[in-house]
Amino acid sequence: MPIRPGPRNLITDVHGIAVGNAHSADVQSGVTVVRPDSRAIAACDVRGGAPGTRETDALDPANLVDAVDAVVLSGGSVYGLDAMSGAVAWLGARDRGFRMAGVPRVAPIVPGAILFDLAGGGDMEWGEAPPYGGWGREACAGASRDFDLGNVGAGMGAMAGDIKGGLGSASAVDGALEIGALIAVNAFGSALVPGTGHFWAAPYELDGEFGGKGWPSAAPAVSAADPLAGTRAELRPLVSGRTNTTIGVVATNAALSNAEARRIAIMAQDGLARAIRPVHSHVDGDALFVLATGALPLPAGPADRLAHLMRIGAIAADCVARAAARGVYAAHDLGDAVCYRSRHEAKAS
């Protein structure tokens, strides 16, 4: 049976996963929350040179915590860390969190990562009251199985090289196995083959999900192409204080341990390398989380289990590549930021 997208082609094709978004087109920033129906095993892998994260150390397999109540992706750079606090407050008020015997108050575990969108031209004169905490609560409250892509949530103010970035998602169903990815693409690197309107992720596309243009017939030799082609010109010297970052979540219904989820996160990072060039740079804070709901048991035998884990990691990486391309493809113009379809599909017509 071939691997196919789920019915929504969203991370929420993994049963038990909901996504909420909150944002402002005026501020040009926003927050995305991935909220499992019940606590989920989680892990994280950080590859970028300029990360901004919360609670990622808690997910180390050597430490106590192995499950989370939500994962938050936020714009706003350091201000966006407030979004995790907003989600914690919302969850705690509903008695969802890590519980210890004899302690009346739960402690919601909400890791997250931020991206840099402060230079996009939005109205960020918020004084001492950044909106991110409120957006974290709003996104938690509005989480559902269906959500939009592109200029929403953490993707609202995102850029992908020199074109508009956005929030993307994709899923894959392989028999009873469900895998999905949600990616906020705000990369220094480009999602496009230099000089073309073709996505680097084209070989992984399913059912024309990001335009169906395929691979260019006369693609340049990758090693010969300018590795900074299509990136933001003002950042090419790499001396600006501005940073970028592609952040995301992979979810699966497989019953993984914390350590197994960490290895899946590491493998899934390859999806970013398939979709963005360059990636994991000095000025990116790239981070991926993995959530495992545990609904699908894996074989107990070591060899069979290992084979299943490697398959999950490989499919997860493909989903990440597809989700990243979909985020760029779904974005629309915002202020001075020109989107993919305005630049490349308008030319074709």
N, C-alpha and C positions, 0 to 999 in steps of 0.2 A: 504494500500500500504506500503510495507516494506521500511525502510530507506536504501538507497543505496549510494555508492560513486558516485560523478559526473563523467562526461566523462573523465576528466583528472586525477581525484583523487588528485587534487591540490586546494589550496586556491583560485586559479583563476577560479574555477568553480562557484564562486560567480561573477556574471556579474558586470563589472565595476571595477574589481580589476586586477592589473598587478604587476608582481614581477621582479625585476632586481638584478643581482648578479655581483660583481666584487671581484677579489681575486688574490693572487699570491701563487703558490705552493712553491716558494723559500722563501717567507716571512712566509708562513704557517699561513695566516690570510686573512680576507676578510670582505666584507660588503654586506648586503642584504637590499633592499629597497622595501617596499610594497607601491605602488602608486595607489590610486584610480583615476578613470577617472575625477571625480570632487570631491570637498570637501566632506568629510564623517564625520558623527558624530563619536566621539571617546571617549574612556575612558581607564583607566589603573588600574591594581592592582599589587602591588609589595609585594612579600612574603618572599624573601630571606633576609638573614642577612647581605649581603655584596653587596648591589645594586650599579649600576652605571647607571644613567639615565639623560635624558634632557627633559625639558618641561612637565614632568608628573604632577607637581603641577598645571599647567595651565588647565589641563583637569578635575580638581576637579569640581563636579557639582555646587559647590558654587561660582565658578569663571566665568569669562566672556567667555572664549573660550570653544566651544563645538564641533568644527569640525577641521579637520586637512587636510593637503595637501599631506602628506606622513608619513610613520613610518619607522624608520631605525633601523636595528639590526646590530651590528658591533662587530667584534673581536677587539683586541688591547687594552683592558682595557681603561684607561683614554685617550690614544691617539685616540681611536676609536670615541670619542665624536666629533672629527673633521668631521666624516662622515656626521653628521647631518648638519653641516655648509655647506659642499659640496652640499648636497641635497637642502638646502635653497637657495644657490647661483644659482643652476640649475633651480629651480622652479621660483625664483624671476625674472630671466632673461626672462622667458616666461610668466610673468605677472600672475602667479598663486599664490594666497595667500589671507590672510585676508585683506580686503579692507575697509578703512574708508573714508567717504565723504570728499572731498577736499584735500586728501592726494595723491600725484601722484604716490607714490611707495607702492606696496603691501608688506605685511609681511607674507611670507610663514610660516605656523605652522607645524613644523616637530619634533615631539617627538621621542625619541628613547631610546635604552638600549644597554649596552655593556657587553661583556663577556671577561673573562681572558684567553688569549691563548699565553701569552708572554714567557712561559716556554717550548714551544714545540720544540725548536731547529731550528726555522727558522732564516733567515738572517734579523735581525731587526736593523742593523746598518744604520739607516736613518738620523742620525744627527738631524738637526733642521727642517727636511722636512718629517714628517710621511706621508705615502701614503693615509691615510684614507679619507681626504677631496676629493682627486681626485677620489678615489673609490666611494665615495658617489655620485659624479656627473656622473661617468660612469654607476653606477647601475641605476640611474634615467633615463639616456638616453637609456639604453638597456632594460627597463622594458617591459615585454610581458606576454602573457597568458601561454606560455610554458617555463619551466625551469627545470634544473636538480636538483637532490637531492644528499645528501652525502657530499663529499668534495667540496663544492661550497659556495661562499658568506661567511656569518658569520659562516658557519659550516666548513670552510676549516681547521682551526687549532683546532677544538673542540675535546674534549675527553668526553667519557661517562663512568665514573668510570675508570676501567683499560683497556678499549678498545677504539678504535677510535669512536668519536661522529660525528655528521654531521647535515646537514639541512634536515628536513623532512616536509612533508605536507600531508594533507588528507582532504577529503571533504565529505559532506553528503547532499543528496537531499531528502526532505520530502514534496512531493507534489510541491507546488510553492516555498517552503522555501529552501533557499540555505545557507549552512554554510561551512566554511573551516577554517583550521588552518595551520599555518606555524611556525615551532619550530626549533630553533638552540640549539641542545643538547650538552651542555658542563658541564655536571653534575658531582658533587663529587660522588653522589650515582650511583648505578648500574641499568641498564635497564633490567637485567637478573635475573631470579630466581637463588639463590645460587647453584653452582655446576652443572648447566645445561646450555643448549643453548636455553632455552625457555624465551620469553619475559614476563615481568610482565604484559604487556598490552595485552597478548594473548586473553583474553575473549572478547576484543573489536575489534579484527581483522576482516576485511571484505575482502573476495575474495583473501585470501592468500597474502595480500599486504606486509607483512614482513616475508615471508617464509612459512607460513601456518603450523608451527610445533605444534600449539595449546599449551595446558597446559600439563605439565609433568604428567605422570601417577602416579608417586610416589613423589609428591612435598612435601618438608619439611613443617611442620607447620610454618607458617610465624612468629609467635611470638618466636618460638624456633630457627629460623635461625639467624645467625650472621648478625645484621643489617648493618655491614660495609663490608660484603662479596662482592667481586667484585669491591670494590672502589680502589682508587689509594693509594697504600701502604704508600707512602711517606707523604700522607696527613692525614692518620688515627689519628695521635696524635693531629691533629688540632692546631699545634703550628707554622706551616709554614705560611709565608706571602702570599702564593699563594691562589688565590680564583678561582671560577669556574663559574657557572651561566648558567641556561637554560632560554632563552628568546624567546618570540614569539608573534604572532598576530593571532587573530581570526577575521574573517570577516563574515558578513551576509548581505543578501539583505533586511532584515526586517527593518522597519522604527522604530528605537528606539530613545528614548530621551537619553541625556547624562547620566542621573542617571540610566536609565535602562541598558545602555551599561556597566556601572560600575558594576552592579550586575551580568551581564553575565560574565564579566571578573573574578569576584570572584568565580563564579560557575565553570568556565573553568579551574581555577587553580587545581581543583580536578583531572583533567586529568593528570597533572604532577604527582600527588600522586599515580595515578593508574599505571603509566609507569616507575617511578624511585623511588628507595629506598636506603637511605633516601633522602628526598627532602626538600627544603626551609630551608636549614641548616645555620649554622653560617657562612660558607664559600661559600655559593651560593648567587647570587644576583637575584634570579628568579623574572621575571616580565612578565606580559601578557598584551597586548593591545587588544582592541576590536574596529573594524571599522564597521559601519552600513551605507550601501549605501542608504537605505530608499526606494528602489524600490518596496518593498512589504508592503502595509499598514497592520497594525494589527487591530483587532476589537477595537471599541471604548468603548464597555461595560467593566466595571472594571473586572468582573469575567472572561470573555472570554479573555481579554487582559492578565490577570495574568496567565491563563493557557498556553497561547502561549509563554509568556516570560519564564515560567518554562521549557517548552519543548525545547526552544532554548538553555537555559543554560545547560540542560542535554545533548543534542546532541553536543553542543560545547565542553563539557568536554570529551566526547568520541572521538571527532575529535582530540583534543589535545593529548590524550593518543596514538591514532593511529599514528599521525604525529611524535611524539617523537620516537616511535619504528621504524618507517620508516626511520627517519634520521640516526639512528644507523645501521639499516640493509643495507642502501644504501651506507654507507661510505666504503672507501677502505684504504688499508695500506698507511701510510704517514710517512716516516722516521722510527723512532723506534716504532711508534704507530701501533699496530696490530688491524685490523678491525674484526668485528663480523664474517664475512664469512670465513676469513682466519683461525680464531681460532675454529669455531664450525662446519662450513659446510665442511671444509677440512678434519676434523677428521672423519666426517660421511662417506665421500667418501673413 
